[in-house]
Amino acid sequence: MPFTDVIFDYCDVLLDWRPRLALDGLYPDAELDGFFDRDAEYGFWHYDVLSDLGWSEKRIIADYAAHHHADAMDAGYPVQVFRDYFDRQQLALYDMIDGMPTLLHDLDAVGVRLWGLTNFTAKFVHAAHAKFPWLGLLQDTVVSSEERIHKPDPEIYRRAIVRFGVDPATTAFVDDKARNADAATAVGLDGIRFLDAGQVRERLLRMAGTES
């Protein structure tokens, strides 16, 4: 049965998101290495998940300060690092992934409806749409920070299915993380793990009933 709809993840599928770019040049590399250390219990990546779940910037800064022995009202390091990140976070939107604007165009041209489902903040989604006009081909996007749940929770896929009005049997979901693609498959979508634009292009256009 041909695909009638495709739901796309954003980061590392549609968008080349590089959060460190928001702070490059403001702090020494060693400090940024620590801030973005994936093994840090209360580092950037810990709060990135909470941000995706709807925590406000103010709440994140206060919690970060509490775990780094600094008053949230203190403008000094380390709290200022997060303030600067939030002030400049649009710089983390480096570009769209190579080949994806063309794929969106080609799917839209053959009548496939396009949607988004992302673990991201509404602020970032709005900034991405303002910067990259190709994202306007997405008819709607479910954003985790607004839903207060994130992938791979099955509920967020169900909400997207209902909100978009799609038939799971004819809808693909594309994500760079295997666990998220598998969770989509578990609720009836055709979950596809994204490796690169060429790989996903061939499959989507073939299943849409056209040549790649």
N, C-alpha and C positions, 0 to 999 in steps of 0.2 A: 504494500500500500504506500503510495507516495507521501512524502512529507508535505503538509500544508503550512506548518509553522515551525520556526526555530527560535529557541530561547537561548540567549548567549549570556555567559558570565562576562564580567568586565575585565578585571585585572589579569594580565597574562593571557588573555584571549583576544579581547578587543583593544585593550589599553596596555601600553608599556609604562607601568607605574614604578617609579624609582624614588621612594621617599627620601633617600639621603640627599637627593638634589635640592631639596628644600633648605638644607642646612650647609651644603658645601660652601666653603669659603668663609663661613661665620665662626667656625670653631676649629681647633686643631684636629687633625685626623684621628689622633689617639682618643680624644674625647668622643668623637662621633663613632668610633669603633665600639666604645663602651655603650653608648646610647643605643646603638642598633644591634648589640650583641643578642643573638637569638636565645642564648642560654641564660640571659639575665632574668631573674625571677620577676622583677618589677621594672623592666625596661620597655623600650618602644613597642615591641611586638605583643607584650602582655596587654598594653593599653590599646593597641590597634584592634585587638579582638573586642575589647569592651566598647570601643568607639563604634565598631560595626554593630554592636548590640544596643546602641542608642545612648551610651553615656555621653553627657555633654562635655564640651571642652573644659568648662569650669570644674566639673566633677573630676575629670581626669587629672587636671593640674593639682587640685587639692589632694587627691589620693597619691599622686606621684610625689608631692612634697612630703606627705606624711611618711612615706616609705623611704625617703632620702633625707630625713632629718632637716627639713627646711620649711619655713613658713610659706604658705602659698602666696602670701602678699609680698614676700621678698622677691625682688626682681633679679636677684643674683643667680649664678649657676648653683645647682642644676635645674631649678625650675624654669629659668629663662629659656633653656633649650627647647622645652615643650611649647612655651609661648611663641618662640620664633618659628617653630615648626607649624603651628596652627596659623600663624600670620602669613606664612609663605608656602603653605602646602600645595597650592595650585602649581608650583614649580615641579612637584613630583610627577605631574602628568606630562611625561616626556614626549610621547607620541602615540599614535596608533600602531598596533602590531602590523608588520609588513604583510601586505596582501589582504588584510581584513576590510579596508574600505571598498576595494574592488569586489570582494565576496559579498558584502552587504548589498552593494549595487546590483550585482548579478542575480542574487536571490530575489531581491525586490522586483527586478525586471521580469522574472518569470512568475510572479504572483505569490511567492512565499511570504507569509506574514512574519515579521521580525519583532522580537521582544527581548527584554533584559531581566536578569535575576542576579543580584550581586550582593556579596558581603562587603558593604561599603557604607559610607555616610551619604545622606541626601545632599550635603554641601559639596562633596566631591563629585557626585553624579551631575549636579547642576553645572559645576565648573567644567567637567569633561564635555558636556553637551555644548557649552558655550565655546570651548576651544576647538572641538572637532565636529564640524557640521555633519559628517557622515553618520554620527550617532542619532541624528534626527530621523533616520530610517527606522529606528526602533519605535514601535507604536506605543509602548509603555514599558516601564521598568519597576519591578518589585525590589525594594531596597531594604536590606536587613535592619539598618538603624531605625527605620520607620516601623518595621514589623516587630522589633525587639526579639527576634529569633534569627538564626543564621543557618546556612548550609553547613553540614548535611542533615539538619533536622527535617524530617519528612513534611512537617507542617508547612514550611515555607514554600515547598514545591506545590503542595495542595492549594495554598492561597494563590499562587501564581496561576495555576490551571483555572481556578474559578474566576479570578479577576480578568484574565485574558480571554476567557471563554473558548479555550482550545480543547481539542480532542487529544488526550495523551497518546492514543494509538497512532496518530499522524503528526506527532510533535517531537522534534529532537531537542535535546538540551546539551549544550557544549560547555565544558569546564576543563581547566587545566589540571585539576586535582581528581585523581581516580576515585577517591571516596565520595566526592560530590557527584560525579557522573554515575557512580553505582547507586547512590541514594535516589537519583532521578529515575533510574531504571526500576528501582524497587516500588515506586509509586505509579509506574505505568508509562513513563516517558521513555524515549530512546536516548539513553545517556551515552554521550560520546566524549572520550577524553581527548582534549586538544593537545596536539604535539606541535603542529605548525599549520600555517594557512593552507599550504598545498594539500596536506593530508585531509584536513577537514573539508576543504573545498571539493575534492573529488567525491567524497562520500555524500555530502549534502546535495550537491547538484545532481548526482546520480539518483539519489533517492527522491529528489524533487521531480524526476522524470525528464531531465535535460542533460546534455553533455557538459563536462567540466572544461 
